[in-house]
Amino acid sequence: MGPEKKNILAEIYAWLCSLRFTIILLLSIALLSVVGTLLPQGQLAPEYIARISPERLTVYSKLGLFDMYHSWWFIALLFLFSLNLVCCSIKQLPHVIGYIRSPQLARKDDASSANTLESTIEHNLDIGHASAVVFDLLKQSFPFAAKTVQDGKVHLFAQKNSWSRLGVYVVHFSILLIFAGAIVGSLFGFDGYLLLTEGEQSGAVELDGKQRELGFSIRCDSFTVEYYPNGAPKEYQSKLTVLEDGKAVNGYSAVKVVVNHPLEYSGIRFYQATYGSAGRFYFNVSTPDGKTSSIEVNDEGGAKLADGSHVSVLETTLDVSRYFRQLRGAAAILELTSPAGRVDRLVSFAEYPELNLKTARDANRRLIFDYKGERMYTGLKVVKDPGVWLVWCGCIMMLGGMLVAFFVSHKRVWVVLSDGRADVIGHSSKHVALFRTEFQRMADAVRTSLTTVE
């Protein structure tokens, strides 16, 4: 390889290791993440499509802004940031490992820095005796201690927490792990929706207008909604059953699914996302002679009764207390058209058959309608993310690495002994103010050991 190529590669490597490149990448990722927060991601709601202009919709779609975190350019940006972290780590790591594996055993006279503390002690012991006493003292307080003789002086060295210098590289690796998990999830996972009416089952989810097989089926056994007194939904829940080869899987029958408490099976999670009416309503229709029949009324075409009457549903509620505070339960407003063309409107309650009977008698109507409920559909968000465990491991590792990087210090102490004098030098990689107290205790202990031992 020629000198020019080597220079070009060296310049590229230097740029990849530079702090400027890191800042550019971080700002780019942050800015694009803001855009991804402002714009809807994944399958677009019809209301949003109707509100945005066709030109903007086309441009945003072609740029991949509606699925930004799965776009090639965002993944490429994460790759460049990962490469930057790797290059920075490769550049600095040998120096840090040298600090750990080959500590400076003999103190140099010109090695003082802002993080260095010093104390001088006068004593009357010979060097051999003094070094033995102080060396024993250092071994009691530090896991590593060493003795070196240089230029007629004895250099005693001790340190602890040298591994804390690797904390920042643990953080670097955790970021790479999180990015790897995000990329794995983007390439091999999916995020779709599944709509099921009560009693219905499906083995596929919708992804961008296409169907993706799950490898098993999911059935909605029931759906219920609870309301606050003001009529706002309090909790809505589905009961789901997982089916393999048409049979319910043991332990996965009628599993309760509510918001933030998904059902997970075979690495796929089913989140409660939305709900609504499936447009099918059920009533018991009675006549004064005691005959009762069950009917299903479709919200599109209604239903025709045996006497030729036609009934349709105008409105329903799962909790009538929003309209009648003294009553509870579901209710429906019906429009009944007789064979002669007479049109009546009535309210049918689910839990008050006596009220339904009274209403029919007051209206001089032969048919009594008892509301039995409606068939609901549940909207499930279906998520498969095989990289989620990498992300969790990365987050835990990042937390540990940051605790080490910010709160654990590499502490070193040198005691340089000569005739009648001991120079105590301390150095902490961070938190010098806190280390000052510890260093002062160590210096006082050295002074006491040298002045009280004969």
MILO-169196 format. One line per 10 residues: number of its first residue (from 1); their letters; for each residue x, y, z of C-alpha. Coordinates in nm, 3 decimals, always signed. Each point is the difference from the previous one (the first is absolute). Layout:
BEGIN
NUM = A = X:Y:Z | ...;
% end
This chain:
BEGIN
1 = MGPEKKNILA = +0.000:+0.000:+0.000 | +0.143:+0.338:-0.103 | +0.065:+0.294:+0.234 | -0.292:+0.200:-0.141 | -0.252:-0.277:+0.068 | +0.139:-0.040:+0.351 | -0.042:+0.373:+0.062 | -0.360:-0.006:-0.126 | -0.087:-0.299:+0.221 | +0.171:+0.169:+0.295;
11 = EIYAWLCSLR = -0.207:+0.315:-0.056 | -0.323:-0.202:-0.023 | +0.088:-0.188:+0.318 | +0.085:+0.327:+0.177 | -0.337:+0.145:-0.106 | -0.183:-0.310:+0.120 | +0.173:+0.038:+0.339 | -0.065:+0.374:+0.027 | -0.230:+0.163:+0.252 | -0.137:+0.225:-0.274;
21 = FTIILLLSIA = -0.129:-0.302:-0.192 | -0.161:-0.132:+0.320 | -0.181:+0.331:+0.062 | -0.125:+0.014:-0.361 | -0.138:-0.354:+0.025 | -0.164:+0.061:+0.339 | -0.167:+0.320:-0.120 | -0.120:-0.174:-0.318 | -0.150:-0.292:+0.194 | -0.163:+0.238:+0.252;
31 = LLSVVGTLLP = -0.148:+0.220:-0.276 | -0.137:-0.296:-0.194 | -0.142:-0.150:+0.319 | -0.193:+0.325:+0.054 | -0.137:-0.030:-0.355 | -0.096:-0.361:+0.071 | -0.186:+0.116:+0.311 | -0.194:+0.271:-0.184 | -0.098:-0.215:-0.298 | -0.213:-0.316:+0.046;
41 = QGQLAPEYIA = +0.191:-0.323:-0.048 | -0.118:-0.325:-0.153 | -0.350:-0.040:-0.139 | -0.160:+0.342:-0.048 | -0.346:+0.078:+0.134 | -0.259:+0.095:-0.265 | -0.057:+0.331:+0.181 | +0.366:+0.095:-0.043 | +0.001:-0.096:-0.369 | -0.309:+0.216:-0.056;
51 = RISPERLTVY = +0.160:+0.296:+0.179 | +0.340:+0.003:-0.175 | +0.045:+0.114:-0.360 | +0.067:-0.270:-0.264 | +0.333:+0.164:-0.093 | +0.132:-0.006:+0.357 | -0.129:-0.355:+0.047 | +0.191:-0.114:-0.310 | +0.323:+0.179:+0.099 | -0.008:-0.124:+0.360;
61 = SKLGLFDMYH = -0.074:-0.354:-0.112 | +0.286:-0.007:-0.252 | +0.240:+0.135:+0.262 | -0.113:-0.271:+0.241 | -0.102:+0.252:+0.267 | -0.310:-0.202:+0.093 | +0.217:-0.303:+0.081 | +0.315:+0.188:+0.089 | +0.150:-0.239:+0.251 | -0.008:-0.283:-0.256;
71 = SWWFIALLFL = +0.137:+0.211:-0.287 | +0.338:-0.083:-0.153 | +0.139:+0.349:+0.061 | -0.086:-0.001:+0.373 | +0.156:-0.345:+0.041 | +0.305:+0.127:-0.193 | +0.022:+0.293:+0.243 | -0.004:-0.240:+0.295 | +0.270:-0.205:-0.173 | +0.222:+0.308:-0.044;
81 = FSLNLVCCSI = -0.045:+0.094:+0.365 | +0.087:-0.357:+0.100 | +0.310:+0.018:-0.220 | +0.095:+0.329:+0.165 | -0.030:-0.158:+0.347 | +0.209:-0.300:-0.107 | +0.275:+0.218:-0.151 | +0.012:+0.229:+0.306 | +0.021:-0.302:+0.229 | +0.275:-0.163:-0.207;
91 = KQLPHVIGYI = +0.199:+0.323:+0.008 | -0.022:+0.057:+0.377 | -0.033:-0.351:+0.144 | +0.371:-0.102:-0.023 | +0.096:+0.305:+0.205 | -0.261:-0.084:+0.266 | +0.099:-0.367:+0.013 | +0.358:+0.116:+0.049 | -0.111:+0.195:+0.306 | -0.156:-0.314:+0.141;
101 = RSPQLARKDD = +0.256:-0.266:-0.094 | +0.321:+0.206:+0.034 | -0.048:+0.257:+0.274 | +0.262:+0.262:+0.069 | +0.175:-0.158:+0.297 | +0.265:+0.271:+0.047 | -0.120:+0.356:+0.033 | +0.154:+0.255:-0.236 | +0.086:+0.342:+0.133 | -0.179:+0.181:-0.287;
111 = ASSANTLEST = -0.316:-0.211:+0.008 | -0.217:+0.239:+0.203 | -0.343:+0.099:-0.131 | -0.321:+0.169:+0.114 | -0.123:-0.330:+0.143 | +0.316:-0.058:+0.206 | +0.031:+0.052:+0.378 | +0.332:+0.006:+0.188 | +0.121:-0.010:+0.358 | +0.356:-0.009:+0.143;
121 = IEHNLDIGHA = +0.090:-0.179:+0.326 | +0.326:+0.018:+0.196 | +0.113:-0.315:+0.187 | +0.304:-0.153:+0.175 | -0.024:-0.360:-0.123 | +0.236:-0.164:-0.244 | -0.140:-0.056:-0.350 | -0.031:-0.378:+0.033 | -0.194:+0.016:+0.323 | -0.216:+0.290:-0.119;
131 = SAVVFDLLKQ = -0.086:-0.172:-0.332 | -0.105:-0.322:+0.179 | -0.229:+0.187:+0.237 | -0.164:+0.215:-0.271 | -0.028:-0.292:-0.246 | -0.198:-0.201:+0.256 | -0.224:+0.300:+0.054 | -0.070:+0.038:-0.374 | -0.082:-0.369:-0.040 | -0.269:+0.036:+0.266;
141 = SFPFAAKTVQ = -0.179:+0.276:-0.194 | +0.062:-0.093:-0.365 | -0.043:-0.329:-0.187 | +0.317:+0.060:-0.201 | +0.332:+0.123:+0.138 | +0.356:-0.012:-0.138 | +0.352:+0.103:+0.111 | +0.267:+0.142:-0.232 | +0.353:+0.129:+0.071 | +0.124:+0.274:-0.231;
151 = DGKVHLFAQK = +0.280:+0.257:+0.033 | +0.060:-0.085:+0.365 | -0.367:+0.052:+0.089 | -0.271:-0.251:+0.080 | -0.321:+0.053:-0.196 | -0.309:-0.160:+0.151 | -0.305:-0.012:-0.225 | -0.360:-0.104:+0.066 | -0.321:+0.031:-0.198 | -0.364:-0.107:-0.010;
161 = NSWSRLGVYV = -0.285:+0.012:-0.247 | +0.230:+0.012:-0.301 | -0.271:-0.187:-0.192 | -0.228:+0.304:+0.033 | +0.180:+0.154:-0.299 | -0.178:-0.260:-0.214 | -0.344:+0.133:+0.101 | -0.026:+0.232:-0.298 | +0.079:-0.288:-0.236 | -0.273:-0.208:+0.161;
171 = VHFSILLIFA = -0.234:+0.288:-0.087 | +0.135:+0.000:-0.358 | -0.060:-0.373:-0.031 | -0.349:+0.031:+0.149 | -0.091:+0.259:-0.266 | +0.121:-0.239:-0.268 | -0.210:-0.275:+0.159 | -0.310:+0.224:+0.001 | +0.057:+0.094:-0.365 | +0.051:-0.367:-0.089;
181 = GAIVGSLFGF = -0.329:-0.086:+0.172 | -0.179:+0.279:-0.187 | +0.138:-0.117:-0.335 | -0.086:-0.366:+0.073 | -0.353:+0.104:+0.093 | -0.029:+0.213:-0.314 | +0.119:-0.275:-0.234 | -0.162:-0.306:+0.155 | -0.295:+0.139:+0.198 | -0.331:+0.161:-0.091;
191 = DGYLLLTEGE = -0.263:+0.235:+0.136 | -0.355:-0.052:-0.124 | -0.367:+0.002:+0.094 | -0.269:-0.261:+0.041 | -0.374:+0.063:+0.028 | -0.211:-0.280:+0.146 | -0.370:-0.012:+0.079 | -0.116:-0.202:+0.300 | +0.018:-0.367:-0.087 | +0.218:+0.058:-0.306;
201 = QSGAVELDGK = +0.354:-0.134:-0.048 | +0.285:+0.080:-0.237 | +0.348:-0.128:-0.076 | +0.133:+0.308:-0.182 | +0.061:+0.370:+0.068 | -0.017:+0.298:-0.231 | +0.331:+0.167:-0.089 | -0.020:+0.295:-0.239 | -0.302:-0.146:-0.174 | +0.149:-0.350:-0.019;
211 = QRELGFSIRC = -0.073:-0.309:+0.208 | +0.276:-0.169:+0.199 | -0.049:-0.347:+0.142 | +0.060:-0.046:+0.373 | +0.050:-0.376:+0.002 | -0.291:-0.039:+0.243 | -0.348:+0.148:+0.048 | -0.138:+0.243:+0.253 | -0.369:+0.009:+0.099 | -0.196:+0.275:+0.174;
221 = DSFTVEYYPN = -0.227:-0.173:+0.252 | -0.155:+0.318:+0.139 | +0.042:+0.373:+0.032 | -0.123:+0.229:+0.279 | +0.019:+0.370:+0.087 | -0.032:+0.168:+0.340 | -0.089:+0.369:+0.028 | +0.052:+0.277:+0.251 | -0.312:+0.178:+0.133 | +0.059:+0.281:-0.252;
231 = GAPKEYQSKL = -0.018:-0.249:-0.288 | +0.372:-0.012:-0.082 | +0.144:-0.351:-0.059 | +0.164:-0.130:+0.317 | +0.136:-0.330:-0.126 | -0.054:-0.209:-0.308 | +0.120:-0.355:-0.019 | +0.008:-0.294:-0.235 | +0.012:-0.366:+0.089 | +0.216:-0.178:-0.255;
241 = TVLEDGKAVN = +0.076:-0.366:-0.065 | +0.302:-0.130:-0.192 | -0.073:-0.291:-0.236 | +0.246:-0.249:-0.148 | -0.146:-0.236:-0.263 | -0.347:+0.111:+0.103 | +0.049:-0.086:+0.369 | +0.047:+0.239:+0.291 | +0.356:+0.012:+0.131 | +0.029:-0.099:+0.365;
251 = GYSAVKVVVN = +0.032:+0.309:+0.218 | -0.112:+0.236:-0.278 | -0.379:-0.030:+0.022 | -0.212:+0.310:+0.064 | +0.305:+0.208:+0.095 | -0.096:+0.348:+0.120 | +0.164:+0.274:-0.208 | -0.023:+0.366:+0.102 | +0.198:+0.310:-0.089 | +0.371:-0.044:+0.090;
261 = HPLEYSGIRF = -0.058:-0.366:+0.096 | +0.043:-0.191:-0.326 | -0.027:-0.368:-0.081 | +0.335:-0.143:-0.110 | +0.034:-0.326:-0.190 | +0.280:-0.135:-0.219 | +0.189:+0.330:+0.020 | -0.302:+0.202:-0.120 | -0.186:+0.248:+0.221 | -0.366:+0.096:-0.035;
271 = YQATYGSAGR = -0.077:+0.343:+0.147 | -0.349:+0.135:+0.061 | -0.014:+0.303:-0.230 | -0.359:+0.086:-0.093 | -0.354:-0.134:-0.015 | -0.339:+0.063:-0.159 | -0.333:-0.144:-0.098 | -0.007:-0.276:-0.261 | -0.346:+0.120:-0.106 | -0.198:-0.304:+0.117;
281 = FYFNVSTPDG = -0.255:+0.031:+0.281 | -0.206:-0.265:+0.179 | -0.349:+0.021:+0.147 | -0.265:-0.226:+0.149 | -0.339:+0.087:-0.150 | -0.307:-0.097:+0.206 | -0.374:+0.016:-0.065 | -0.280:+0.032:+0.256 | -0.081:-0.372:-0.034 | +0.349:-0.086:+0.131;
291 = KTSSIEVNDE = +0.169:-0.101:-0.324 | +0.366:+0.106:-0.013 | +0.248:-0.006:-0.286 | +0.357:+0.119:-0.041 | +0.098:+0.227:-0.286 | +0.321:+0.152:-0.133 | -0.016:+0.354:-0.135 | +0.265:+0.118:-0.242 | +0.085:+0.370:+0.012 | -0.002:+0.023:-0.379;
301 = GGAKLADGSH = -0.331:-0.163:-0.093 | -0.180:-0.058:+0.328 | -0.219:-0.310:+0.038 | -0.346:-0.111:-0.111 | -0.233:-0.150:+0.260 | -0.250:-0.286:-0.040 | -0.300:+0.236:-0.010 | +0.154:+0.198:-0.285 | +0.133:+0.284:+0.220 | +0.347:+0.139:-0.059;
311 = VSVLETTLDV = +0.236:+0.097:+0.281 | +0.328:+0.188:-0.016 | +0.247:+0.118:+0.264 | +0.062:+0.373:+0.020 | +0.238:+0.018:+0.295 | +0.141:-0.219:+0.278 | +0.192:+0.049:+0.322 | +0.182:-0.243:+0.223 | -0.091:+0.203:+0.310 | -0.334:+0.178:+0.007;
321 = SRYFRQLRGA = +0.094:+0.189:+0.319 | +0.149:+0.267:-0.221 | -0.358:+0.090:-0.095 | -0.208:-0.133:+0.294 | +0.198:+0.029:+0.321 | -0.230:-0.230:+0.193 | +0.041:-0.283:-0.252 | +0.290:-0.229:-0.092 | +0.098:-0.233:-0.280 | -0.028:+0.009:-0.378;
331 = AAILELTSPA = -0.285:+0.141:-0.206 | -0.100:+0.060:-0.363 | -0.224:+0.247:-0.183 | -0.211:-0.178:-0.263 | -0.212:+0.115:-0.288 | -0.296:-0.233:-0.060 | -0.198:+0.023:-0.325 | -0.330:-0.190:-0.007 | -0.137:-0.168:-0.316 | -0.241:+0.292:-0.027;
341 = GRVDRLVSFA = +0.289:+0.249:-0.004 | -0.032:+0.130:+0.356 | +0.341:+0.099:+0.143 | +0.075:-0.021:+0.372 | +0.319:+0.067:+0.191 | +0.070:-0.178:+0.325 | +0.274:-0.069:+0.252 | +0.080:-0.363:+0.079 | +0.191:-0.068:+0.323 | +0.218:-0.303:+0.069;
351 = EYPELNLKTA = -0.053:-0.021:+0.376 | -0.356:+0.132:+0.042 | -0.250:-0.233:-0.176 | -0.282:+0.142:+0.214 | +0.077:+0.346:-0.136 | -0.005:-0.134:-0.355 | -0.342:-0.157:+0.069 | -0.137:+0.326:+0.148 | +0.127:+0.197:-0.300 | -0.174:-0.237:-0.242;
361 = RDANRRLIFD = -0.329:+0.019:+0.190 | +0.011:+0.379:+0.027 | +0.052:+0.020:-0.378 | -0.271:-0.260:-0.064 | +0.257:-0.211:-0.179 | -0.028:-0.380:-0.025 | +0.372:-0.075:-0.032 | +0.231:+0.024:+0.301 | +0.372:+0.037:-0.069 | +0.262:-0.108:+0.258;
371 = YKGERMYTGL = +0.351:+0.106:-0.099 | +0.252:-0.287:+0.032 | +0.309:+0.192:-0.108 | +0.209:+0.060:-0.308 | +0.292:-0.172:-0.157 | +0.318:+0.206:+0.049 | +0.328:-0.008:-0.180 | +0.337:+0.041:+0.166 | +0.293:+0.173:-0.165 | +0.333:-0.162:+0.087;
381 = KVVKDPGVWL = +0.345:+0.134:-0.070 | +0.218:-0.297:-0.088 | +0.373:+0.039:+0.057 | +0.290:-0.235:-0.059 | +0.340:+0.137:+0.100 | +0.273:-0.265:+0.018 | +0.253:+0.270:+0.087 | -0.174:+0.114:+0.317 | +0.222:-0.212:+0.227 | +0.310:+0.155:-0.153;
391 = VWCGCIMMLG = -0.148:+0.342:+0.071 | -0.080:-0.093:+0.362 | +0.349:-0.144:+0.053 | +0.147:+0.315:-0.152 | -0.208:+0.222:+0.230 | +0.104:-0.193:+0.311 | +0.362:+0.004:-0.112 | -0.021:+0.374:-0.070 | -0.137:+0.066:+0.347 | +0.283:-0.199:+0.158;
401 = GMLVAFFVSH = +0.262:+0.164:-0.221 | -0.128:+0.351:+0.077 | -0.001:-0.068:+0.374 | +0.362:-0.112:-0.025 | +0.102:+0.280:-0.237 | -0.153:+0.278:+0.213 | +0.027:-0.124:+0.357 | +0.298:-0.238:+0.030 | +0.350:+0.152:+0.001 | +0.338:-0.152:-0.077;
411 = KRVWVVLSDG = +0.202:+0.088:+0.312 | +0.377:-0.022:+0.019 | +0.245:+0.074:+0.282 | +0.379:+0.025:-0.009 | +0.224:+0.025:+0.305 | +0.356:+0.098:-0.094 | +0.241:-0.073:+0.287 | +0.346:+0.149:+0.037 | +0.224:+0.069:+0.300 | -0.212:+0.183:+0.260;
421 = RADVIGHSSK = -0.281:+0.083:-0.245 | -0.316:-0.154:-0.143 | -0.193:+0.161:-0.288 | -0.360:-0.120:-0.020 | -0.168:+0.064:-0.337 | -0.359:-0.085:-0.084 | -0.188:+0.010:-0.330 | -0.367:-0.057:-0.082 | -0.141:-0.021:-0.350 | -0.308:+0.195:+0.116;
431 = HVALFRTEFQ = -0.173:+0.139:+0.310 | +0.320:+0.154:+0.138 | -0.192:+0.187:+0.272 | -0.128:-0.330:+0.141 | +0.339:-0.164:-0.042 | +0.165:+0.282:+0.197 | -0.152:-0.125:+0.326 | +0.106:-0.358:-0.068 | +0.349:+0.112:-0.099 | +0.036:+0.208:+0.316;
441 = RMADAVRTSL = -0.092:-0.303:+0.212 | +0.260:-0.206:-0.184 | +0.267:+0.267:+0.042 | -0.077:+0.028:+0.374 | +0.022:-0.380:+0.031 | +0.341:+0.003:-0.173 | +0.118:+0.280:+0.228 | -0.118:-0.186:+0.309 | +0.166:-0.326:-0.108 | +0.333:+0.172:-0.069;
451 = TTVE = +0.011:+0.214:+0.312 | -0.122:-0.253:+0.257 | +0.197:-0.307:-0.108 | +0.348:-0.027:+0.146;
% end
